[in-house]
Amino acid sequence: MNYNDQITDYIAEAPEEQVFLLEELRELVHKSVNNVNEELKWKMPVFNNGKDFAYLRFAKKHVTLGFYNIGKLKDPDNLLEGKGNTLKHIKISVLDSNLKEQIIRWLKEITE
């Protein structure tokens, strides 16, 4: 996996209860999408494979996973938040198997 040291440092600065979740989401992105690169942009991790497709941010009680160019995403359960036409996000405090499967579907949809 093509990990960026700046992203590793960003994760290390997160509240202790968010570090594992950030690492789990980071690994999920890398395992779900081919040729992933990660960069620190706008003071947060941004993932791309030639084009930015997702970002991570931590907060006190949750982690935000956001998606760019959301027109490709199917969200039948209305899990994604945001009113913009190009960005949506989900706030995650626990990553269960159902949510993990949904995130994998979104990652594949947005990068195909």
Secondary structure, DSSP 8 states (H G I E B T S, - for coil): ----HHHHHHHHTS-HHHHHHHHHHHHHHHHHSTT-EEEEETTEEEEESSSEEEEEEE-SS-EEEEEESGGG---TT---B---SSEEEEEES---HHHHHHHHHHHHHHH-
